[in-house]
Amino acid sequence: MHRIRQSLPYYPKFGWEPTVVCVQPEYVEAVKDNLLLQSIPNNLRIISLRAFSPKITRKVGLGSLALRSIWFYYRAVNQLLHEEKYDLIFFSTTQFPVLILGNYWKRRFGVPYVIDMQDPWYSTHYLDKPKAERPPKFWFSYYLNKYLEPISMRQVSAIIAVSEAYHQTLQARYPWIKPEQCHTLTFGAFEKDMEIAQGCSAFPLSVDVGQKKVVYIGRGGKDMWRALRIIFRAVQLGLEAKHSSIDTLRFFFLGTSYAQQGRGQVTIAPLAKEFGLSNRVTEITDRLPYFQSLQTLQEADFLLVPGSDDPQYTASKIYPYILTKRPIIAVFQEKSSVVDLLRNTGAGQVFTFSENTDDENTARALLKYWLLLLSSDSPKLEVNWAAFEPHFAQAKTVQQVSIFEQVLLLK
């Protein structure tokens, strides 16, 4: 959703007039944030759809927004394509089953479509993981994704992804996808969001005088445990060495579950307990409104970004962290695209792991850096903004429309 939202102010500037088709908010099981509307152009054409109510579908174990809304997308866009001329359909969503409609619309109406792969869809990552580490309803999702993804990819004209690794996987899986159809494009940094967030209250974080707030806002999961073990081990080493500054750190992991409010399962707190850090670590699974999240990040002393053990994982929403201008500590698999981004722009200190790295040494290096930060009265993030310029939303929109225009030339 954020890629489209951040691009909408710029599309007309570059010759594209968008029509947005989306589900009405009352059918979406997510935290509502009306401040998002402040970033939407006033003259934007929006077609809002119904979806089957989750109150009914959950009785048969079905909560997926994509499956609840796909019929309504089918009807509404069919009508649009019958009545009006459109040059291109752009899917930018993680509600992946809806993407199969692109194949249908291309065959029936001849309209090319572009898919934005913000996360992996059909993934074998959890196949060799113990049952306890797999997401809920794993086998249902696994087989659904396995059969729907190839349908969606069969007629696709171009693919945008936040990570080159996604393209490599798709090309290996589907021989008809050519390298020239694949474009790596991360999300953009949207400064207007930081301005809007100033009018929002931060999430209350309980700390005593003299304590430092270390904040991460985003999903949790056991695939992040290796990164978190490095982080928690660094803190443990600091406490064992009786570094008083490390004793001031208090960690907050917020919005760690995609489950409905009040139904999320903690995945970080158990690991903190293993390291004896339960009194220093707070995990809240409920998702926060977007702008409250931004304001909470801006009021933190330090920002923490743990990465997945999956090398394809990229923290696609890393840019808001950078725009806060707060000190960032990140721990990622060395092949993640986040590593190059942070190093090339100086936007944060990143520590990496791989199959061959010694996590104990990494934890010691992290501790050393943290002690350096804590020795400063007002540590600041020294971002190379000139190097960061290509990552702003307008620059990302230029890249998007260039891809769109290539598709039309090859139509």
C-alpha positions as CSV (number, residue, x, y, z in Angstrom):
1,M,0.0,0.0,0.0
2,H,2.8,2.5,0.9
3,R,4.5,2.3,-2.5
4,I,1.3,3.4,-4.3
5,R,0.4,5.9,-1.6
6,Q,3.7,7.6,-1.8
7,S,3.8,7.7,-5.6
8,L,0.3,9.1,-6.1
9,P,1.3,12.8,-5.8
10,Y,3.9,12.3,-8.5
11,Y,2.3,10.1,-11.2
12,P,0.5,12.9,-13.0
13,K,3.7,14.9,-13.1
14,F,5.2,12.1,-15.1
15,G,2.3,11.6,-17.5
16,W,0.2,8.9,-15.7
17,E,-3.4,9.4,-14.3
18,P,-4.1,6.7,-11.7
19,T,-7.4,5.1,-10.7
20,V,-7.1,3.3,-7.4
21,V,-9.2,0.2,-6.7
22,C,-9.2,-0.8,-3.1
23,V,-11.3,-2.5,-0.4
24,Q,-13.5,-0.3,1.8
25,P,-11.9,0.2,5.3
26,E,-14.7,-1.5,7.2
27,Y,-13.9,-4.8,5.6
28,V,-10.2,-4.6,6.4
29,E,-9.0,-6.2,9.6
30,A,-6.2,-3.8,10.4
31,V,-5.4,-0.8,12.5
32,K,-7.1,2.2,11.0
33,D,-5.1,5.4,10.6
34,N,-7.1,8.3,9.0
35,L,-4.1,10.5,8.9
36,L,-3.0,8.5,5.9
37,L,-5.6,10.4,3.9
38,Q,-3.6,13.6,4.4
39,S,-1.0,12.3,2.0
40,I,-3.5,11.4,-0.8
41,P,-4.1,14.0,-3.6
42,N,-7.6,15.6,-3.3
43,N,-8.5,14.9,-7.0
44,L,-7.6,11.2,-6.9
45,R,-10.1,8.8,-8.4
46,I,-10.8,6.0,-5.9
47,I,-13.1,3.0,-6.4
48,S,-13.9,1.3,-3.1
49,L,-15.0,-2.3,-3.0
50,R,-16.9,-4.5,-0.6
51,A,-15.5,-7.8,0.7
52,F,-17.1,-10.7,2.4
53,S,-17.3,-10.0,6.1
54,P,-14.7,-11.8,8.2
55,K,-17.3,-12.3,10.9
56,I,-18.9,-14.8,8.5
57,T,-15.9,-16.2,6.7
58,R,-13.9,-16.9,10.0
59,K,-16.6,-19.4,10.9
60,V,-15.1,-21.6,8.3
61,G,-11.6,-20.6,9.1
62,L,-11.1,-18.0,6.4
63,G,-9.8,-14.6,7.3
64,S,-7.6,-13.7,4.3
65,L,-8.6,-10.3,2.9
66,A,-7.5,-11.4,-0.6
67,L,-9.8,-14.3,-0.7
68,R,-12.6,-12.3,0.8
69,S,-12.3,-9.6,-1.8
70,I,-11.2,-11.2,-5.0
71,W,-14.7,-11.7,-6.3
72,F,-15.4,-8.0,-5.8
73,Y,-12.2,-7.0,-7.6
74,Y,-13.2,-9.2,-10.5
75,R,-16.5,-7.5,-10.9
76,A,-15.4,-3.9,-10.4
77,V,-12.4,-4.0,-12.7
78,N,-14.3,-6.0,-15.3
79,Q,-16.7,-3.1,-15.5
80,L,-14.0,-0.5,-15.6
81,L,-12.2,-2.3,-18.5
82,H,-15.5,-2.7,-20.4
83,E,-16.4,1.0,-20.1
84,E,-13.0,2.8,-20.2
85,K,-9.5,2.4,-21.8
86,Y,-6.6,1.7,-19.5
87,D,-3.0,1.3,-20.5
88,L,-1.8,-0.8,-17.6
89,I,-2.8,-2.5,-14.4
90,F,-0.4,-2.3,-11.5
91,F,-0.7,-4.7,-8.5
92,S,1.1,-3.4,-5.4
93,T,-0.1,-5.5,-2.5
94,T,0.8,-8.4,-0.3
95,Q,-2.7,-9.8,-0.7
96,F,-1.2,-12.1,-3.2
97,P,-4.2,-14.3,-4.4
98,V,-5.7,-11.2,-6.0
99,L,-2.8,-11.2,-8.5
100,I,-4.3,-14.1,-10.5
101,L,-6.8,-11.6,-11.9
102,G,-4.0,-10.0,-13.9
103,N,-3.7,-13.1,-16.0
104,Y,-7.4,-13.1,-16.7
105,W,-7.6,-9.4,-17.5
106,K,-4.6,-9.6,-19.9
107,R,-6.2,-12.5,-21.8
108,R,-9.7,-11.0,-21.9
109,F,-9.0,-7.3,-22.4
110,G,-5.4,-7.2,-23.6
111,V,-4.3,-4.9,-20.8
112,P,-0.7,-5.6,-19.6
113,Y,-0.1,-5.9,-15.9
114,V,2.9,-5.3,-13.6
115,I,3.3,-7.0,-10.3
116,D,5.1,-5.4,-7.3
117,M,6.6,-8.2,-5.1
118,Q,6.9,-6.5,-1.8
119,D,7.5,-9.9,0.0
120,P,8.1,-13.5,-1.1
121,W,4.8,-15.1,-2.1
122,Y,5.3,-18.9,-2.6
123,S,8.2,-19.7,-0.3
124,T,9.8,-23.0,0.7
125,H,11.6,-21.3,3.6
126,Y,9.6,-23.0,6.4
127,L,9.5,-26.5,4.9
128,D,12.4,-27.7,6.9
129,K,11.5,-25.8,10.0
130,P,9.9,-27.4,13.1
131,K,6.1,-27.1,13.3
132,A,6.4,-24.6,16.2
133,E,8.3,-22.2,13.9
134,R,5.9,-22.3,11.1
135,P,3.2,-19.6,10.6
136,P,-0.4,-20.5,11.4
137,K,-2.3,-22.5,8.8
138,F,1.1,-23.1,7.1
139,W,0.1,-26.0,4.8
140,F,-3.1,-24.3,3.6
141,S,-1.1,-21.2,2.7
142,Y,1.8,-23.2,1.2
143,Y,-0.4,-25.1,-1.3
144,L,-2.6,-22.1,-2.1
145,N,0.5,-20.1,-2.9
146,K,2.2,-22.9,-4.8
147,Y,-0.7,-23.2,-7.3
148,L,-1.7,-19.5,-7.6
149,E,1.7,-17.9,-8.0
150,P,2.4,-19.6,-11.4
151,I,-1.0,-18.5,-12.7
152,S,-0.2,-14.9,-11.8
153,M,3.2,-15.0,-13.4
154,R,2.2,-16.6,-16.7
155,Q,1.2,-13.4,-18.5
156,V,3.0,-10.7,-16.4
157,S,4.7,-8.0,-18.4
158,A,7.1,-6.8,-15.7
159,I,7.9,-7.5,-12.1
160,I,9.0,-5.0,-9.5
161,A,10.6,-6.4,-6.3
162,V,12.3,-4.9,-3.3
163,S,15.1,-7.5,-3.5
164,E,17.1,-8.9,-6.4
165,A,16.9,-12.3,-4.7
166,Y,13.1,-12.3,-5.4
167,H,13.8,-12.0,-9.1
168,Q,16.4,-14.8,-9.1
169,T,13.9,-17.1,-7.4
170,L,11.1,-16.3,-9.8
171,Q,13.3,-16.7,-12.9
172,A,14.5,-20.0,-11.7
173,R,11.0,-21.1,-11.0
174,Y,9.4,-19.8,-14.2
175,P,11.6,-20.0,-17.3
176,W,9.3,-17.6,-19.3
177,I,10.3,-14.7,-17.0
178,K,13.2,-12.9,-18.6
179,P,15.8,-10.7,-16.8
180,E,14.7,-7.7,-18.8
181,Q,11.2,-8.0,-17.2
182,C,12.6,-7.8,-13.6
183,H,13.3,-4.5,-11.8
184,T,14.6,-4.1,-8.3
185,L,13.0,-1.1,-6.6
186,T,12.8,-0.6,-2.9
187,F,10.2,1.6,-1.3
188,G,10.7,5.3,-1.3
189,A,11.4,7.7,1.6
190,F,8.4,10.0,1.9
191,E,9.2,13.1,4.0
192,K,5.6,14.3,4.1
193,D,4.8,11.4,6.3
194,M,7.2,12.6,9.0
195,E,5.5,16.0,8.9
196,I,2.1,14.5,9.3
197,A,3.3,12.3,12.2
198,Q,4.2,15.5,14.2
199,G,0.5,15.9,14.9
200,C,0.2,12.4,16.4
201,S,1.0,11.2,19.9
202,A,3.8,8.7,20.3
203,F,3.0,5.3,21.9
204,P,3.6,5.6,25.6
205,L,6.8,3.9,26.6
206,S,7.4,3.5,30.3
207,V,10.9,4.2,31.3
208,D,12.5,5.6,34.5
209,V,14.6,8.8,34.5
210,G,18.0,8.2,32.9
211,Q,16.9,5.1,31.0
212,K,17.2,5.0,27.2
213,K,14.4,3.8,24.9
214,V,15.5,1.4,22.2
215,V,12.6,0.8,19.8
216,Y,11.7,-1.6,17.0
217,I,8.3,-1.4,15.3
218,G,7.5,-4.2,12.9
219,R,6.8,-7.9,12.6
220,G,8.5,-10.4,14.8
221,G,9.0,-14.1,14.2
222,K,11.4,-16.9,14.9
223,D,13.2,-16.3,11.6
224,M,14.6,-13.2,13.4
225,W,15.9,-15.1,16.3
226,R,19.5,-15.3,15.1
227,A,19.7,-11.5,14.8
228,L,18.0,-11.1,18.1
229,R,20.3,-13.5,19.8
230,I,23.3,-11.4,18.7
231,I,21.6,-8.2,20.0
232,F,20.6,-9.8,23.3
233,R,24.0,-11.4,23.7
234,A,25.6,-8.0,23.3
235,V,23.4,-6.6,26.0
236,Q,24.1,-9.6,28.2
237,L,27.9,-9.2,27.8
238,G,27.6,-5.5,28.7
239,L,25.7,-6.3,31.9
240,E,28.2,-9.0,32.8
241,A,31.0,-6.5,32.4
242,K,29.0,-4.1,34.6
243,H,28.9,-1.3,32.0
244,S,26.5,1.1,33.7
245,S,25.5,2.7,30.4
246,I,24.2,-0.7,29.0
247,D,22.1,-1.0,32.2
248,T,20.1,2.1,31.1
249,L,18.8,0.4,27.9
250,R,15.1,-0.6,27.8
251,F,13.9,-2.4,24.7
252,F,10.5,-2.0,23.1
253,F,9.3,-4.3,20.3
254,L,6.0,-3.1,19.0
255,G,3.4,-4.4,16.5
256,T,5.2,-7.8,16.2
257,S,2.2,-9.8,15.0
258,Y,-0.1,-9.6,11.9
259,A,-2.8,-11.3,13.9
260,Q,-6.0,-9.5,15.0
261,Q,-5.6,-7.0,17.9
262,G,-5.3,-9.0,21.1
263,R,-4.7,-12.3,19.4
264,G,-1.0,-12.1,18.5
265,Q,1.6,-14.5,20.0
266,V,4.8,-13.1,21.4
267,T,7.9,-14.3,19.5
268,I,10.6,-12.0,21.0
269,A,9.8,-12.0,24.7
270,P,10.6,-15.7,25.1
271,L,14.1,-15.1,23.6
272,A,14.6,-12.2,26.0
273,K,13.7,-14.5,28.9
274,E,16.3,-17.0,27.7
275,F,19.0,-14.3,28.0
276,G,17.7,-13.1,31.4
277,L,16.5,-9.8,29.9
278,S,12.8,-10.0,30.6
279,N,12.8,-7.0,32.9
280,R,14.4,-4.9,30.1
281,V,12.4,-6.1,27.1
282,T,8.8,-5.3,26.4
283,E,7.0,-6.9,23.4
284,I,3.5,-5.7,22.3
285,T,2.1,-7.7,19.5
286,D,-0.7,-5.4,18.5
287,R,-0.1,-3.3,15.4
288,L,0.2,0.5,15.9
289,P,-1.4,3.1,13.6
290,Y,1.2,4.1,11.0
291,F,1.7,7.7,12.0
292,Q,1.8,6.8,15.7
293,S,4.5,4.4,14.8
294,L,6.5,7.2,13.0
295,Q,6.2,9.5,16.0
296,T,7.2,6.7,18.4
297,L,10.3,6.1,16.3
298,Q,11.1,9.8,16.3
299,E,11.0,10.0,20.1
300,A,13.2,6.9,20.7
301,D,16.8,7.2,21.8
302,F,17.9,4.4,19.6
303,L,16.3,2.4,16.8
304,L,16.8,-1.3,16.4
305,V,16.2,-3.3,13.2
306,P,16.7,-7.1,13.4
307,G,16.6,-9.0,10.1
308,S,15.4,-12.4,9.1
309,D,17.7,-15.4,8.6
310,D,16.2,-15.6,5.1
311,P,18.7,-13.8,2.8
312,Q,15.8,-12.7,0.6
313,Y,14.3,-10.6,3.4
314,T,14.6,-6.9,3.1
315,A,13.2,-4.4,5.6
316,S,11.2,-2.6,2.9
317,K,10.1,0.1,5.3
318,I,13.6,0.9,6.5
319,Y,13.3,4.5,5.1
320,P,11.1,5.9,7.9
321,Y,13.7,4.8,10.4
322,I,16.3,6.7,8.4
323,L,14.1,9.9,8.1
324,T,13.8,10.1,11.9
325,K,17.6,10.9,12.0
326,R,17.9,8.8,15.1
327,P,20.8,6.4,15.6
328,I,20.1,3.0,14.0
329,I,21.5,-0.4,14.9
330,A,20.7,-3.1,12.4
331,V,21.6,-6.8,12.4
332,F,21.0,-8.6,9.1
333,Q,21.9,-11.6,7.0
334,E,24.9,-10.4,5.0
335,K,23.1,-10.8,1.6
336,S,20.1,-8.6,2.5
337,S,19.8,-5.5,0.4
338,V,19.5,-3.5,3.6
339,V,23.2,-4.0,4.3
340,D,24.3,-2.1,1.2
341,L,21.7,0.6,1.7
342,L,22.8,1.4,5.2
343,R,26.5,1.2,4.4
344,N,26.4,3.3,1.2
345,T,24.4,6.1,2.8
346,G,25.8,6.0,6.3
347,A,22.3,5.8,7.5
348,G,22.9,3.3,10.3
349,Q,25.4,0.8,11.7
350,V,24.8,-2.7,10.4
351,F,26.1,-5.9,11.7
352,T,25.9,-9.0,9.6
353,F,25.7,-12.8,9.9
354,S,26.0,-15.7,7.6
355,E,26.6,-19.4,7.8
356,N,30.3,-18.8,8.4
357,T,30.3,-16.0,10.9
358,D,30.9,-16.3,14.6
359,D,27.9,-14.7,16.3
360,E,29.8,-14.2,19.6
361,N,32.3,-12.0,17.9
362,T,29.5,-10.1,16.2
363,A,27.8,-9.5,19.6
364,R,31.1,-8.2,21.0
365,A,31.4,-5.8,18.1
366,L,27.8,-4.6,18.6
367,L,28.5,-4.0,22.3
368,K,31.6,-2.0,21.5
369,Y,29.6,0.2,19.1
370,W,26.7,0.6,21.6
371,L,29.1,1.7,24.3
372,L,30.5,4.3,21.8
373,L,27.0,5.6,21.2
374,L,26.2,5.8,24.8
375,S,29.3,7.7,25.6
376,S,28.0,10.6,23.6
377,D,25.5,13.1,25.2
378,S,23.6,13.4,21.9
379,P,24.5,10.8,19.3
380,K,23.3,11.7,15.8
381,L,22.8,9.8,12.6
382,E,25.3,11.2,10.0
383,V,23.4,10.4,6.7
384,N,25.0,11.1,3.3
385,W,21.8,12.8,2.0
386,A,23.3,13.2,-1.5
387,A,23.9,9.5,-1.7
388,F,20.4,9.0,-0.2
389,E,18.7,11.2,-2.9
390,P,17.8,8.3,-5.2
391,H,15.8,6.7,-2.4
392,F,13.2,9.4,-2.0
393,A,9.6,8.7,-3.2
394,Q,9.7,11.0,-6.2
395,A,12.9,9.3,-7.6
396,K,11.3,5.9,-7.0
397,T,8.2,7.1,-8.9
398,V,10.3,8.1,-11.9
399,Q,11.7,4.6,-12.0
400,Q,8.2,3.1,-11.8
401,V,6.8,5.1,-14.7
402,S,9.9,4.2,-16.7
403,I,9.0,0.6,-16.2
404,F,5.4,1.2,-17.2
405,E,6.5,2.9,-20.4
406,Q,8.8,0.1,-21.3
407,V,5.8,-2.3,-20.9
408,L,3.7,-0.2,-23.3
409,L,6.5,-0.1,-25.9
410,L,6.7,-3.9,-25.9
411,K,2.9,-4.4,-25.8
